[in-house]
Amino acid sequence: MSAHRLLNLRFIGLGIILLMGVFLRLPPALFQKPAGPLRSLVALHPLPASQQLGFDEGLYRDYADKLTRFGLISYPEIIERYREKQQTLTGSILPPVRFLYIFFAYLWHQFFGSEMLSCLKNVSAVFSMLTLLLATLFAGRLGGFCYAIGVGALMAFAPTQLHMSQHALVDGFFTFWATLVLWSFWENLRAPRDWRWLALYTVALTATVLTKENAFFVWVAVVAILIANHWLKFGTVTRELLLATVTGPFLGVVLLGMLAGGAGPLIATYHLSVGKNYELKYAILTGDGPWYRYLVDLMLVSPVVLVLAIGSTFNLTRSKKAEWLCFLFVAASYLIMCNIKYGMNLRYANMWDLPLRVLAFSQLLVLIGFIAQRWRSIALFAAVGLTCAFEMRNYVVMAVEYPLYELVTPELMRGLKILKAPADLR
């Protein structure tokens, strides 16, 4: 086969993968009767069984509604009302300082006039699609066209990515910005002092802070990679890169302070949110567990990917820069996240989906190395295809056949029929 024809086939294959990934992430409302414009394709789209309004979804909707009614200038009052309400509660509710997700829903409402819950779900869906495109591009930059196709396919059918795209929750939206931080950080190491990458990196860091307090985990992972660069030599660490690593989060905190009405109100808001979380019964029941809790949950949702990713860590060599980058990002953030009291949830690990799939694909390349040269492409295609099929099946079992909403261990086990749901007990 000529090189030109092979390249065309690769582009066609990548295009089909991305189209399938985008289709699976479309909002459920587009397929629902009687008014859904894509209702004729409902049989092809795995609609989530969970259609109830989640507690967090209701809060995001209320914050976005208030922003629409009273305007951006009233945001300090919205945050003040949150503090007043939070002081009367025995447990924690999510704070309105997760501003960027709420603001994008507000913008969607201004442009399209949709009902606010639909705006939030549409923002989640669109940013899940953008994460897929970004992940594919990033993987291509890490390992070439082969990585773009393989990792793109694994991301297209990732169960937690699909789940986040179908609900009005911030974690999938946050994943886009966390992935953008990792990519722009990598590019800055490879192309030092390029102001375009520095600007993108700074903006991405600022956006993570404006989106969710989990930005701290991303920042810790970036700092860990900066330190490891002394031995692993990912690229060049410049003063400009170090300055951007500090400036981005600082700008985010300053903007949040302005939205909250000052540093004092912002600190008080976070203090209330974190402190009350230790008294919330739901957080105690679902957010606790041993340090390996995330590994258990990932094994339930994406067992093949996790096993491959773990296997790849035994094949890490100094020359595998991309794999080291992904491993350190997951390992450093994991070290912090698994030690948060009553604060473990697989939703927070959504930002690990791309690094884990880069590691998994790298391991597949190692495994097919034992196959004869002429059969390797077919073997790789089959291995990736079977992994994607298994991932998709897992999503259907957990979120389409079972009304999965929260990604906590008991619910994941019920979705997989490992535990019986309360209604099934006799």
N, C-alpha and C positions, 0 to 999 in steps of 0.2 A: 504494500500500500504506500502511495506517495506521501511525503511529509505534508503536502498541502491538504490532501484529502483527510489524513489523520487529524490534522489541526481542526478542520471543519467539523469532523465527527465529534471531537472533544468539545467544541463550542456548542454544538447541538445538544450533546449530553448534558453539559452544564446548564444550558438554557432550560431543558426539560426538568432537571432537578430543582432549579430555582422556581419555576412556574408551579411545580407540585407543592413546594414548600410554602409559597405565597398563597396558593389556593387553600391549603389546610389551615392557614392562619386567618382567613377571612372571618369577619364577625358573624355569629350565628343568625343575627337578625336578617341578613341578606338572603337566607335560605328558608325563612319561616313564612308560612301562609298566613293571610292571603296576599300580603303586599310585598313580600320579599322579591326583589328583582331577579334573584337566582334560585327561586323556589323549585324550578324544574330540575335543578342539579342537586337537590337535597339528598338524594340517595348516594351521591359520591362524597358528600362532606360529613365527616364524623362529628355530629353535633354533640356538645357536652350534655350529659344527663342532668348536671346540677344547674338549675335555672333560678334558684332562689336568690334573693338579695342578701349577700353576705354582710356581716356587721361592718367590716372595714370598708366595703364598697359603699354602704350607706353613708359613712362618714365622709369619704372622698366626694360623694355626690353633694352632700350638704355644704362642704367647704367651697366646692366649685359653684354651687348655686349662690352662696353668699357673695363670692367674688363677682359673679355676674350682676347681682342686684345692686351691690354697693360700690363696686369698682376697686381698683388696685390700691387707691389711697386709703381705703378702709381696712387694709390687711392687718395693721396693728390691733384694731378693735376685734377682728376675727380671732386673732391669737389670744387677746386678753379674755374674750368670752370662753375660749378653750380652757384657759387656766382657772377661771372661776368655776367652770363645770367640773374640771378634773379634781379640784380640791374637795369636792363633795362626794366623789366616787371612791369605792374601796379598791378598784383596780384601774389599770391604765387603758386609755384609748389613744389611738394614733393622733399625733399632733398635726396642725396645719402647716408646720414648718417643712413638710414634704412638698415644697411649693411648686417645683417645676412641673410635676405630673398634673397637679391641679390647674396650673396656668395653661398648659397645653390643652386640657379639656375645655377650659374657658375660651381659648382661641378657636377651638373646633366649633364650639357653640356659636361664636360670633360670626364665623364664616359660613357655617352650614345650617345653623338653627336647630340642630337635633336636640332631643331630650337629653338631659345632662348625664344620665347613666349610660346612654348610648354613646355619648361623646367620650366618656372615660374608656369604655370598651373599644371604641374605634381607635383611640390613641394607643391602647395596649396592643391591638392587632397591628397597626401600622408600624410601631416601633419594634415589634417582634419580627416583622418582615425586614425592616432596616437592619436589625441585628443579624439576620440570616445573610443578607447581602454583604454586610460589613465583615462577618466571620469568613465568608467565602473569599473575599478580597484579601483579608489579612492572612488567611491560610495560603493563598497563592503567593503572597509576598514572603511568607516564611519558607515555603518548600516548592514553589512552582505550580504549574498547571495541574499536576497529579494531586497535590495536596488540596488545591481549590476544589476539584471535583469530589475527591474522597471525603474531606472534612465538610464540604458544603452539603453532601448527601447525608452525612451523619447528623448535621445540625438541622437539616430540613425535617427530619422525622424524630427529633429529640422530644420525648414525652413532656418534660417539664417546660420546654419552649412552647410547645403547642398548648399546654394547659394555661400558661400565663397569657397567651395571646387571646384567650377566650373569656377572660374575666377582668373586671375593673380593679386590678391590683397593681401596685407600683413596681413590683420586683422585676417584671419583664422589661419595663421602661428603664429601670435602673441598670439592668444588664447591658443595654445598648451603650450607655455612657461609660460603664466600667470597661467594656470591650474596646471602646474608642480610646480610653486612657491607655490600655495595654498596647494597642496598636501604635498610637502616636508616640508613646514612650519608646517602643522598639525602633521606630523610624528615626527618632532623635538620636538614639545610640548609634545607628548606622550612618546617619547623615548629620553630623554635629554642626551646630550653629546655623541650621536652616530655619529662618524665621517663620516659615509657613508651618513646619512641623511643631515648632515651639509654641506658636499661637494656638494651633489645634489642641495640643497637649494641655495648655493652660485652660482653654475653654472647657475641655472635657473634664478636667479636675474640678473646675468651678461648678459645672453642671451636676457632678455626682454629689457635691455638698448640698446643692439646692434641691436635690431629689430625695435623698434619704441619708440618715445618720450612718448607714452602712458604708458610706464613703471612707470612713476611717479604716475599714478592713482593706479596701483597695489601696489606700495610701500606704499602709503598713507593708503590703505586698510589694509595691513599687520601691519602697525604701530597702526592703530585703534584696531585691534584684540589683539595686544600685550598689549595695555592699558586696554582693556576690560577684559583681562585674570585675572586682579586683582580681579574682582568680579565674573566672570563666571567660572573660574578655568578650562580652556580647558586642561591645562597641566602645565609643569614646564618651566618657562622662565629662561634660563641660560645666563651667560655672553658670552658664545660661540655663542649662538643663536643671541644675540644682536649684537655681533661683525660681524657675517655672514650677518645680515640684513643691515649693513653699508658697509661691504667689497664687497659684490656682486655688488651693483650699482656703487661703486667706481671703481672697476675693469672695468666695462663696460664703464664708462666715460673715464678712462685712455686709453683703447683700441681704443675708438672712437677718442680721441685726437691724438693718434699715426696715425690713418688712415687719419685724417684731416690735419696732419702736424703740430700739436701743439694746445695748449689750445685756443690761440687767434683765429685762423681760425675756430675752432669748435664753439666757442661762436658767432662769426660773422655769421656763417652758420645758427645757430638756430635763431639768432636775425632777420636775413633777412627773414627766412621762416615764423616765427610767425608774424612779423610786416607787411609783405606784405599780409598776409591772411586777415587782416582787410580791405584791399582795393580790394579784389577779389570779383567781382560781384556774381559769382556762390556761394561762401561761404556765402555771405550776404543773398542771396535768399533761400538757402537750409539749412544753418547751424545755423540759428537763431531760436528763439522760447522761450516759457515760460519754467519754471523749470520742468514742468511735460511732456515735449515733448517726452522724452524717454518712459514714461508710455503710451502715445498715440500710439507711433510707435510699442511698444511691444504688445499692445492690438490689433493692426491691424494684426500683424504677427502671434502671438501665444496667442490668447485671453484666451483659457482654461488654459494653463500653468500659465499665469500671474494672473488670478483670483484665482487659487489654491494657488499660491505662496503668494499672498497678504493675502489670508485666513489663511495660516499657521502662519503668524506673530501674529495672535490673539490667537494662541494656544501655543506660545512659553513659555516653563517653564525652570527653571534653569537646569533641567536634560537633556534637548535636546541640547547637545553640538554641534552636527553636524549641526543642523538647525540654531543655533546662529552663528556658524562660517560662514555659507553661507549668512545669513542675513546681518551680519556686513560687509562682503566683498562687497556685492552689495551696501549697504547703504552708506558706507564710500566713495567708488569710485564714486557713483552716485552724492554725495554732491559736489564733485569737478567737475565732468564732465558736470553737468547741468549748471555750471556757467562759462564755457568757451565761450567767445564771438565768435559768428559765427563758433563754433566748435562742433556742435551736429550732430551726424550721427549714425544711428543704427549699422553701421559697427563697431564702437568703442565699442559698448555694446556686441559684440560677446563673450567676455570673461565672461559675466554673464549667458550664456546659462546653464552651469552645475549647478551653485548655485541655479538658479531659478527652475531647474528641480528637484533638491534635495528637495527644499521646497515644490514644487508641489506634489511630490510623498509622502512626509511626510503627507501632507494634505489629500491625498487619503486614506492613512492608518487610519487617524482619522475618515473620513467619513464612511468607511466600518465597523468601530467599532460599528455602530448602527445596523448592519445586523447580523442575527443569525450566530453562529460560523461555522456551517457546510457549509454555503454559502459564506463565506468571500473570500476564494481563488478564486472562480469563479467570484465574484463581482470585486475583484481587477484586475483579468485578463481582464475582460470586460472593466473596467474603463480605464486601461492603453491602451488597444487595441483601444478603441474608440478615446482616446486623440491622439494617434499616427496617426490614420486614418485621423482625422481632421487636424492635423499638416501637413500631407503629401498632403492632398487636398489643403490646403492653399498654399503650395509651388508650386503645379502644376498650380493653378489659377494665382499666381503672377509671377512666373518665367518661366513657360513652355508655358502657353497660352498667357501670356503677356511678352514682352521683358524687364523685370526688370533688371536694372543694379545697379543704386545707391539706397541705402536703406534710402531714404528720404521720408518724409510724403506725399508730392504730388504724387510721383511715386508709393508708396505703396497703396494709395487710388485709383489711376488709375488702378493698377493691380487687385485690388479687386472690380473694377467697381463701387466704391463709387463716384469717379469723372470720368467724361468723358475725354478720351485722346483728345488732340487738333485735331487729324485727324478725330475724331468722331463728332465734333461739326458742326452744320449746320447753 
